[in-house]
Amino acid sequence: MPHVDILVFAPHPDDAELCCGGLLLMARRAGLSLGVVDITQGEMGTRGSVAQRQREAAAASKQVGLLARENLKLPDGQLHDDQRLRRALVKTLRKYRPSILLAPHWEDQHPDHAAVGQASLYAAWLCGAPKYDPKSGSGVTASDRLPYRPRHVLHYNNRYGITADLVFDITPVMDEKVTLVSCFTTQFGPGEKKSHKTRLSDAHFFDWLRGMHAFYGYQAGVRFGEAYCVKSPLAVSDIASFLSASKMT
């Protein structure tokens, strides 16, 4: 089973691309390996069927160059931060062993997002405890190294807005991100005329998307940015690179 550098926990198909697409595209350019785990099939969505969203996710996966993508098929609209969800996330972390985990913000207004965000915090720690769900605990720890846990857990923004701890400059891939999100034609933009109207299907949706990234980019002194939060401090080992990345433009 392939290990990945960056893994996204996405409550629904399309969340990874919508919320983290810029970071994923930049990481791909840097040669990092990427994976996405969709927690549900998005069957409660107002628009689109499970089969349609599977096809859309496959197209998006090809565009971004994912090494791995799977769907846990937990019930859409019924996610809770409980042992069922935590065990599923722990098993997945042990399977792919990412260095960086991207998960929803723990206070997102969408209940599924909040549940996955909260459960991800605990799963990132529990995956290093070999006696937790021992059936998937093989190789978690050894006498010559620390238990496996992701090095960093970054919580991503949804459309409701967060106060960012980190802003990734996605200016070089902003247009490519719009194309990536557009793979999900049932969800974003007008789509089929007979489909139910939602905020996401509004003709101005991609203007709003660019505006949100411009808002966070402005805060960090770049044109377009993706916002992330962290629960614990991040260590800086290369002061020169940090100063270069922090320079206002």
Backbone bond lengths (Angstrom), bond angles and torsions (degrees), N, CA, C in turn:
res aa  C-N    CA-C-N  psi(-1)  N-CA   C-N-CA  omega(-1)  CA-C   N-CA-C  phi
1 M - - - 1.468 - - 1.523 109.12 -
2 P 1.332 117.30 129.87 1.470 118.77 -175.67 1.521 112.65 -71.10
3 H 1.325 115.51 136.12 1.450 120.48 169.80 1.524 108.15 -87.20
4 V 1.329 116.78 152.16 1.459 120.61 -177.65 1.522 109.84 -127.74
5 D 1.325 115.04 155.31 1.457 119.72 176.13 1.520 111.65 -75.69
6 I 1.328 116.14 -40.30 1.470 121.64 -177.49 1.520 108.67 -129.59
7 L 1.333 116.15 130.95 1.462 121.85 176.98 1.517 108.95 -124.97
8 V 1.338 116.34 136.66 1.461 122.22 177.34 1.518 109.13 -109.00
9 F 1.332 116.55 129.70 1.453 121.81 166.76 1.532 107.06 -93.77
10 A 1.326 116.53 114.64 1.462 122.34 -177.08 1.530 109.25 -116.71
11 P 1.322 118.91 116.60 1.463 119.79 -179.93 1.522 113.40 -55.93
12 H 1.343 116.42 -35.27 1.465 121.34 -178.51 1.523 109.64 -135.05
13 P 1.327 118.52 151.41 1.458 119.84 171.50 1.527 109.25 -57.69
14 D 1.293 117.19 129.57 1.471 129.02 -179.13 1.528 112.44 106.59
15 D 1.353 118.21 -20.20 1.468 119.62 -179.05 1.526 111.53 -64.28
16 A 1.330 117.67 -38.62 1.464 120.18 -178.85 1.522 110.29 -62.46
17 E 1.329 116.01 -45.58 1.459 120.06 -177.66 1.522 111.19 -69.84
18 L 1.325 117.16 -43.14 1.455 121.31 -177.64 1.521 111.53 -66.53
19 C 1.320 117.03 -43.78 1.460 120.81 -171.76 1.518 113.62 -94.62
20 C 1.327 118.48 -28.74 1.466 121.98 -173.98 1.523 113.08 -125.57
21 G 1.314 117.34 6.86 1.460 120.27 -173.23 1.510 113.93 -56.64
22 G 1.327 117.80 -39.44 1.452 120.51 -179.46 1.517 112.39 -64.40
23 L 1.328 116.53 -47.17 1.460 120.71 178.27 1.528 110.50 -61.10
24 L 1.342 116.92 -42.55 1.462 119.99 -179.53 1.520 111.29 -63.01
25 L 1.326 116.91 -42.04 1.463 120.06 179.81 1.532 111.05 -66.17
26 M 1.324 117.07 -40.26 1.460 119.97 177.49 1.532 110.53 -66.35
27 A 1.337 117.00 -39.51 1.464 120.93 179.00 1.520 110.87 -65.27
28 R 1.323 116.30 -38.47 1.470 119.25 177.34 1.520 110.32 -61.65
29 R 1.336 117.29 -42.04 1.464 121.04 177.71 1.526 111.54 -60.77
30 A 1.331 115.37 -29.89 1.464 120.28 -179.97 1.527 112.57 -84.33
31 G 1.335 117.05 -0.54 1.454 121.05 177.27 1.514 115.02 85.20
32 L 1.330 118.31 14.92 1.462 121.03 179.56 1.527 110.55 -83.80
33 S 1.329 115.91 153.01 1.460 121.16 178.73 1.526 109.75 -91.53
34 L 1.343 115.28 142.37 1.460 121.14 -169.86 1.520 111.56 -129.44
35 G 1.335 115.56 145.94 1.453 121.22 174.60 1.513 110.75 -142.96
36 V 1.326 115.93 153.91 1.463 122.58 177.10 1.519 108.31 -132.22
37 V 1.331 115.39 133.93 1.462 121.55 172.48 1.515 107.45 -117.32
38 D 1.331 116.08 110.50 1.458 121.72 174.67 1.523 107.82 -83.36
39 I 1.306 116.82 127.70 1.468 120.18 -173.84 1.525 111.15 -79.94
40 T 1.334 117.72 -38.37 1.463 122.02 177.89 1.525 108.80 -123.50
41 Q 1.325 115.72 173.87 1.458 121.43 177.36 1.528 112.31 -93.51
42 G 1.338 117.08 2.85 1.457 120.11 179.74 1.512 113.72 68.78
43 E 1.337 115.74 28.65 1.467 119.36 -174.40 1.528 113.56 -70.07
44 M 1.330 118.26 -15.24 1.458 121.12 178.75 1.526 112.49 -89.06
45 G 1.313 118.22 -1.56 1.454 121.68 -179.00 1.520 112.44 -59.82
46 T 1.320 115.90 142.55 1.471 120.98 179.93 1.521 111.09 -61.99
47 R 1.325 116.06 -36.09 1.464 121.03 -176.39 1.525 109.93 -119.53
48 G 1.299 115.57 147.85 1.454 121.09 174.69 1.517 113.56 83.42
49 S 1.327 115.84 153.20 1.460 122.79 178.21 1.526 109.35 -104.32
50 V 1.321 115.73 169.73 1.460 120.40 176.84 1.525 110.28 -58.73
51 A 1.334 116.85 -44.24 1.464 120.89 -179.14 1.526 111.26 -62.29
52 Q 1.332 116.82 -41.69 1.464 119.92 178.74 1.520 111.36 -63.75
53 R 1.300 116.16 -42.49 1.462 119.26 -178.20 1.527 111.43 -69.70
54 Q 1.318 117.31 -29.37 1.461 120.34 174.64 1.523 110.37 -64.73
55 R 1.331 116.08 -42.61 1.468 119.82 179.09 1.530 110.54 -66.45
56 E 1.322 116.09 -40.52 1.458 119.64 179.14 1.530 111.13 -64.50
57 A 1.328 116.35 -41.92 1.469 120.23 179.13 1.521 110.97 -64.00
58 A 1.328 117.04 -37.56 1.465 120.49 178.48 1.526 110.73 -64.41
59 A 1.330 117.44 -41.22 1.462 121.11 178.53 1.524 110.80 -65.23
60 A 1.334 116.28 -42.61 1.465 120.02 179.29 1.529 110.98 -65.78
61 S 1.324 117.17 -40.76 1.462 121.44 179.49 1.526 111.06 -59.76
62 K 1.322 115.97 -40.54 1.466 120.84 178.98 1.524 110.23 -65.84
63 Q 1.336 117.05 -41.94 1.463 119.68 -177.99 1.517 112.31 -65.23
64 V 1.336 116.57 -42.41 1.464 118.78 -176.35 1.524 111.98 -83.34
65 G 1.344 116.74 -14.26 1.455 120.21 177.43 1.511 114.23 78.61
66 L 1.345 116.79 45.23 1.458 120.43 -179.66 1.527 110.89 -70.18
67 L 1.317 115.03 141.94 1.456 120.31 173.32 1.527 110.47 -80.93
68 A 1.340 116.43 -30.36 1.468 120.29 -177.54 1.520 109.59 -151.36
69 R 1.338 115.88 144.06 1.462 121.70 171.28 1.521 107.63 -150.01
70 E 1.325 115.54 135.21 1.458 119.90 175.45 1.515 109.78 -145.10
71 N 1.325 115.09 164.50 1.459 121.36 -179.66 1.528 108.27 -123.70
72 L 1.344 116.40 125.82 1.464 120.76 -178.81 1.524 112.85 -78.53
73 K 1.324 117.44 -15.34 1.476 123.97 175.69 1.524 113.25 57.90
74 L 1.335 116.48 35.96 1.457 119.66 170.59 1.521 108.53 -77.22
75 P 1.331 119.17 158.59 1.472 121.25 -171.73 1.524 113.17 -69.97
76 D 1.315 115.46 122.95 1.460 122.11 178.45 1.529 110.01 -63.58
77 G 1.327 116.16 137.24 1.463 121.16 179.57 1.508 114.28 79.78
78 Q 1.347 117.39 3.04 1.460 120.52 -176.75 1.528 111.99 -131.11
79 L 1.316 117.25 23.66 1.457 120.14 -179.12 1.521 110.73 -81.75
80 H 1.331 114.66 139.32 1.464 121.78 177.03 1.528 108.13 -139.05
81 D 1.310 115.93 151.93 1.453 120.05 174.74 1.519 108.09 -75.66
82 D 1.323 115.78 81.54 1.461 121.94 -178.27 1.524 108.91 -130.58
83 Q 1.322 116.06 179.66 1.458 119.89 -175.91 1.529 111.93 -64.83
84 R 1.326 117.45 -31.89 1.466 119.40 178.65 1.523 110.38 -60.41
85 L 1.332 116.80 -47.77 1.454 120.54 -179.36 1.523 110.87 -70.59
86 R 1.326 117.54 -43.68 1.465 119.62 -179.15 1.523 111.69 -60.32
87 R 1.344 117.25 -44.16 1.468 119.65 179.41 1.520 111.37 -61.14
88 A 1.336 116.30 -41.43 1.461 119.70 179.58 1.525 111.19 -63.29
89 L 1.333 116.96 -40.14 1.457 120.36 -179.98 1.520 111.48 -71.51
90 V 1.323 116.96 -39.86 1.470 120.87 177.51 1.527 110.21 -60.62
91 K 1.318 116.56 -46.77 1.469 120.77 179.88 1.524 110.87 -58.80
92 T 1.329 116.27 -40.51 1.457 120.77 -178.90 1.528 111.16 -69.47
93 L 1.330 117.58 -40.75 1.462 120.15 177.60 1.527 110.91 -62.24
94 R 1.314 117.05 -41.82 1.459 120.04 179.18 1.524 111.43 -67.11
95 K 1.301 115.84 -28.18 1.469 121.07 179.98 1.526 111.59 -72.06
96 Y 1.346 116.92 -46.33 1.467 121.00 -173.45 1.529 113.64 -100.98
97 R 1.327 118.03 -18.96 1.460 124.23 174.46 1.536 112.97 47.98
98 P 1.322 117.99 54.29 1.467 119.28 -179.59 1.527 111.77 -70.95
99 S 1.327 115.90 151.51 1.462 120.74 170.66 1.521 110.69 -78.21
100 I 1.330 115.82 -35.86 1.466 121.56 179.88 1.519 108.75 -122.80
101 L 1.314 115.92 129.33 1.459 122.55 175.35 1.522 108.67 -109.90
102 L 1.325 116.81 130.04 1.457 123.17 174.71 1.521 107.86 -108.01
103 A 1.321 116.07 126.05 1.464 121.34 -176.19 1.530 109.15 -140.34
104 P 1.335 118.05 159.89 1.466 119.62 179.86 1.526 112.26 -63.31
105 H 1.314 115.17 160.53 1.458 120.36 173.67 1.530 109.05 -65.51
106 W 1.316 116.35 140.09 1.464 121.76 -173.53 1.537 112.88 -72.70
107 E 1.322 118.51 -8.94 1.464 120.98 177.88 1.528 111.68 -118.69
108 D 1.304 116.95 24.79 1.462 120.50 179.62 1.525 110.21 -60.34
109 Q 1.333 115.92 145.84 1.465 119.79 -179.17 1.522 113.07 -70.42
110 H 1.326 117.90 -21.05 1.463 120.09 176.01 1.524 107.68 -81.16
111 P 1.321 119.02 121.49 1.471 120.83 -175.45 1.520 113.88 -56.32
112 D 1.330 117.38 -38.61 1.462 119.54 178.97 1.529 111.09 -64.06
113 H 1.325 116.55 -40.59 1.460 120.14 179.78 1.529 110.63 -65.22
114 A 1.324 116.36 -46.14 1.457 120.07 -179.95 1.523 110.92 -61.46
115 A 1.331 117.17 -40.99 1.463 120.49 -179.54 1.524 111.14 -63.30
116 V 1.327 117.20 -45.20 1.468 120.17 179.63 1.525 110.26 -67.54
117 G 1.338 117.24 -38.75 1.456 119.70 178.20 1.512 112.37 -61.47
118 Q 1.331 116.88 -45.11 1.462 120.83 -180.00 1.524 111.26 -68.22
119 A 1.336 116.47 -44.98 1.461 119.87 -178.93 1.526 111.58 -65.15
120 S 1.340 116.99 -31.75 1.465 120.61 -179.73 1.526 111.54 -63.92
121 L 1.334 116.66 -37.61 1.461 120.37 178.38 1.521 110.88 -58.69
122 Y 1.318 115.92 -45.38 1.455 120.24 -178.88 1.529 111.28 -74.38
123 A 1.325 116.83 -38.83 1.465 120.16 -178.99 1.523 111.26 -63.98
124 A 1.342 116.48 -35.01 1.461 119.87 -179.91 1.526 111.47 -64.26
125 W 1.324 117.29 -27.40 1.456 120.83 175.16 1.532 110.76 -88.15
126 L 1.321 117.26 -46.01 1.458 121.00 -175.86 1.527 112.70 -62.92
127 C 1.335 117.86 -27.51 1.461 119.37 -178.50 1.526 111.38 -64.93
128 G 1.343 117.38 -17.40 1.458 121.13 177.26 1.510 114.31 -93.64
129 A 1.334 116.74 3.35 1.463 121.67 177.60 1.529 108.39 -104.24
130 P 1.340 118.84 100.55 1.465 120.89 -170.60 1.524 114.77 -61.72
131 K 1.339 118.27 -22.27 1.464 119.81 179.68 1.528 112.31 -83.46
132 Y 1.352 116.73 -7.01 1.461 119.54 173.58 1.520 107.58 -84.77
133 D 1.319 117.00 122.25 1.468 122.16 -177.39 1.526 109.96 48.18
134 P 1.326 117.46 62.58 1.467 120.95 -171.02 1.523 114.51 -60.02
135 K 1.340 118.38 -20.43 1.468 119.45 178.84 1.516 111.92 -60.85
136 S 1.318 117.08 -29.46 1.469 120.03 179.09 1.520 111.57 -106.09
137 G 1.348 117.16 10.95 1.457 121.29 -172.80 1.511 115.84 -89.40
138 S 1.328 118.65 4.26 1.453 120.65 -178.06 1.526 110.76 -62.32
139 G 1.316 116.08 131.33 1.455 121.26 176.76 1.509 115.57 78.73
140 V 1.328 117.08 6.08 1.463 119.98 -178.97 1.514 111.33 -65.73
141 T 1.317 116.21 -38.98 1.463 120.20 -177.96 1.521 109.49 -139.26
142 A 1.320 114.88 162.44 1.456 121.48 178.07 1.519 108.09 -153.26
143 S 1.336 116.84 164.85 1.461 120.79 -175.75 1.524 112.53 -67.36
144 D 1.326 117.32 -22.41 1.461 120.27 -174.96 1.528 114.02 -104.38
145 R 1.339 118.49 8.30 1.466 120.11 -179.86 1.523 110.37 -155.75
146 L 1.323 114.95 161.92 1.457 121.20 177.61 1.525 110.82 -71.10
147 P 1.335 118.33 157.71 1.462 120.55 175.74 1.518 111.14 -58.91
148 Y 1.348 115.33 148.28 1.461 118.64 177.76 1.530 110.35 -72.03
149 R 1.300 115.58 129.58 1.467 124.40 167.28 1.522 107.02 -148.07
150 P 1.337 118.84 150.78 1.469 119.09 174.22 1.527 110.14 -57.31
151 R 1.320 116.13 142.45 1.465 119.86 179.45 1.527 110.61 -69.70
152 H 1.328 116.22 -36.84 1.454 120.51 -177.56 1.527 109.50 -139.54
153 V 1.336 115.73 141.75 1.463 122.42 170.99 1.527 106.66 -118.74
154 L 1.320 115.85 116.39 1.458 121.86 178.59 1.521 108.66 -110.01
155 H 1.328 115.61 132.94 1.463 120.73 -178.41 1.522 109.65 -102.92
156 Y 1.320 115.40 126.23 1.462 119.76 -172.41 1.521 112.61 -95.22
157 N 1.312 112.53 161.94 1.460 123.21 -176.05 1.526 110.60 -88.44
158 N 1.331 116.18 143.86 1.460 121.52 167.53 1.526 106.99 -106.74
159 R 1.293 118.77 -168.07 1.457 120.24 -172.70 1.525 113.52 -71.63
160 Y 1.329 118.19 -8.85 1.456 120.53 -174.65 1.531 112.72 -81.66
161 G 1.318 118.50 -20.76 1.451 120.56 176.12 1.525 113.16 96.79
162 I 1.336 115.94 139.40 1.452 122.98 176.94 1.524 108.01 -137.77
163 T 1.331 116.05 163.77 1.457 121.15 169.32 1.514 107.03 -86.70
164 A 1.314 116.57 115.35 1.461 121.20 -170.02 1.519 112.02 -78.45
165 D 1.338 116.45 138.18 1.458 122.73 166.84 1.521 110.34 -91.87
166 L 1.332 115.99 -33.04 1.457 123.01 179.04 1.518 108.98 -132.24
167 V 1.313 116.90 140.69 1.459 121.75 173.00 1.522 107.44 -126.55
168 F 1.321 116.52 117.81 1.456 121.11 176.98 1.514 109.29 -89.00
169 D 1.314 115.54 129.37 1.459 121.66 178.31 1.528 108.55 -73.13
170 I 1.331 116.62 110.16 1.464 120.76 179.83 1.526 111.20 -111.24
171 T 1.328 116.46 17.44 1.461 120.37 -178.71 1.532 112.66 -52.22
172 P 1.349 119.36 -44.20 1.471 118.62 -177.72 1.523 114.30 -63.90
173 V 1.348 117.60 -20.38 1.474 119.61 -174.69 1.528 112.07 -120.57
174 M 1.339 118.04 14.96 1.455 119.09 -175.74 1.525 111.70 -59.98
175 D 1.315 117.74 -46.04 1.462 119.51 179.19 1.527 111.01 -64.43
176 E 1.330 116.11 -37.76 1.464 119.94 178.67 1.526 110.78 -66.95
177 K 1.329 116.93 -34.12 1.462 119.05 176.82 1.529 110.73 -65.09
178 V 1.310 117.76 -42.05 1.470 120.58 177.73 1.524 109.79 -58.90
179 T 1.317 117.32 -42.70 1.465 120.80 177.56 1.520 111.00 -63.48
180 L 1.334 116.24 -39.52 1.464 121.06 179.33 1.522 111.05 -63.15
181 V 1.330 116.75 -48.58 1.467 120.76 179.02 1.525 110.35 -62.77
182 S 1.321 116.85 -32.58 1.469 121.19 -178.83 1.518 112.51 -66.57
183 C 1.335 118.34 -12.71 1.468 120.08 174.55 1.525 110.91 -58.53
184 F 1.346 115.92 -28.60 1.467 120.33 -177.70 1.535 108.68 -92.34
185 T 1.312 114.34 72.24 1.470 120.50 -173.68 1.522 112.70 -66.81
186 T 1.325 117.84 -25.11 1.466 118.84 178.44 1.518 111.94 -73.76
187 Q 1.325 117.27 -18.82 1.460 120.38 -173.39 1.523 113.53 -104.10
188 F 1.333 117.26 -39.57 1.465 120.57 -169.56 1.518 110.94 -119.47
189 G 1.314 115.08 131.68 1.458 120.48 -177.48 1.517 110.86 84.49
190 P 1.321 117.54 174.06 1.472 121.81 -171.53 1.516 114.45 -58.16
191 G 1.355 118.51 -39.00 1.459 120.21 179.96 1.513 111.94 59.36
192 E 1.323 116.53 -144.49 1.454 121.31 -179.58 1.531 109.98 -72.25
193 K 1.311 116.28 137.88 1.458 120.82 -176.24 1.524 112.08 -62.99
194 K 1.329 117.68 -28.20 1.463 120.70 -177.16 1.527 112.34 -83.95
195 S 1.320 117.62 -6.82 1.462 120.08 -178.58 1.521 110.80 -71.89
196 H 1.324 115.93 154.05 1.459 120.81 177.12 1.530 109.96 -64.97
197 K 1.316 116.27 143.63 1.451 121.72 -179.95 1.527 109.98 -82.67
198 T 1.317 116.30 135.84 1.465 122.74 174.13 1.530 107.52 -135.29
199 R 1.320 116.36 173.17 1.466 119.49 175.68 1.520 110.59 -62.76
200 L 1.325 115.98 -35.55 1.456 119.70 -178.97 1.522 112.18 -70.19
201 S 1.328 117.04 -24.47 1.462 120.07 -178.13 1.525 112.53 -90.05
202 D 1.308 117.40 -0.45 1.462 120.24 -179.98 1.528 110.33 -61.35
203 A 1.321 115.78 145.55 1.462 120.66 -178.78 1.524 112.18 -61.93
204 H 1.335 117.33 -21.13 1.459 121.27 -179.13 1.526 113.07 -93.84
205 F 1.336 117.87 7.41 1.466 119.52 -173.23 1.520 111.92 -56.31
206 F 1.321 117.90 -45.76 1.460 119.12 -175.91 1.521 111.86 -71.42
207 D 1.332 117.40 -23.59 1.468 119.50 170.31 1.524 109.87 -65.96
208 W 1.329 116.25 -42.56 1.464 120.23 178.08 1.525 110.47 -63.13
209 L 1.339 116.74 -40.82 1.463 120.81 -179.30 1.528 110.40 -61.85
210 R 1.310 116.58 -47.18 1.460 120.00 177.41 1.532 110.75 -62.21
211 G 1.331 116.25 -39.58 1.457 119.73 -179.90 1.512 112.54 -63.17
212 M 1.338 117.01 -40.42 1.458 120.34 178.44 1.522 110.58 -62.88
213 H 1.332 117.06 -43.99 1.453 119.94 179.94 1.528 111.33 -70.20
214 A 1.317 117.48 -32.10 1.464 120.08 174.80 1.531 110.47 -65.88
215 F 1.344 116.38 -37.79 1.460 121.47 179.00 1.522 110.91 -60.76
216 Y 1.331 116.88 -48.98 1.459 119.66 179.60 1.522 111.26 -71.68
217 G 1.323 117.11 -34.38 1.448 119.52 176.36 1.517 112.11 -61.97
218 Y 1.329 116.26 -41.32 1.463 120.89 179.20 1.525 110.71 -59.51
219 Q 1.340 116.86 -40.28 1.459 120.10 -179.92 1.522 111.95 -61.33
220 A 1.333 116.38 -30.70 1.468 120.64 -176.48 1.522 112.43 -102.89
221 G 1.332 117.52 1.57 1.453 119.93 178.37 1.508 114.87 79.94
222 V 1.343 116.88 24.35 1.461 120.86 175.63 1.525 107.47 -126.63
223 R 1.322 116.77 171.14 1.463 118.59 -175.03 1.527 111.93 -74.10
224 F 1.329 117.05 -48.86 1.464 121.31 -179.48 1.528 109.42 -132.27
225 G 1.329 116.89 134.10 1.456 120.45 -179.25 1.513 112.76 -138.34
226 E 1.331 115.84 150.04 1.466 123.16 171.74 1.516 108.46 -104.00
227 A 1.328 116.22 133.62 1.464 121.46 -174.15 1.527 111.33 -97.69
228 Y 1.335 115.12 140.19 1.456 122.17 177.36 1.529 109.66 -139.85
229 C 1.335 115.70 154.14 1.459 122.50 175.89 1.527 109.38 -119.43
230 V 1.318 115.84 155.30 1.459 121.40 175.17 1.523 108.76 -130.61
231 K 1.322 116.21 151.42 1.455 121.96 177.45 1.521 112.58 -93.65
232 S 1.329 116.55 -19.19 1.458 120.11 -178.37 1.517 108.71 -135.18
233 P 1.328 117.84 155.92 1.465 120.65 -177.56 1.527 112.06 -62.41
234 L 1.326 115.13 151.09 1.454 121.61 175.35 1.527 108.70 -105.65
235 A 1.321 116.32 131.51 1.457 120.68 179.90 1.528 110.67 -77.58
236 V 1.340 116.86 143.18 1.460 123.26 175.43 1.522 107.70 -115.18
237 S 1.342 116.11 120.17 1.461 120.19 -177.84 1.518 112.33 -106.49
238 D 1.337 117.54 -20.13 1.459 121.19 -177.97 1.517 108.50 -117.12
239 I 1.319 117.78 96.02 1.450 121.56 -174.56 1.532 111.76 -66.08
240 A 1.346 117.59 -33.41 1.466 119.62 179.97 1.521 110.91 -65.48
241 S 1.341 116.64 -44.28 1.466 119.92 178.99 1.523 110.52 -65.98
242 F 1.326 116.14 -36.99 1.458 119.83 179.97 1.523 110.83 -65.18
243 L 1.313 117.21 -43.92 1.449 120.81 179.22 1.529 111.27 -64.75
244 S 1.315 116.74 -37.56 1.459 120.41 179.12 1.514 110.79 -66.93
245 A 1.332 116.55 -42.79 1.462 120.50 -178.94 1.528 111.08 -70.35
246 S 1.338 117.18 -26.71 1.456 120.76 -176.02 1.523 113.14 -89.28
247 K 1.321 118.49 -4.80 1.458 121.82 -176.27 1.518 110.96 -65.63
248 M 1.328 116.79 126.58 1.467 122.01 179.82 1.517 108.82 -72.03
249 T 1.350 114.56 144.12 1.460 119.85 177.48 1.510 110.32 -114.23
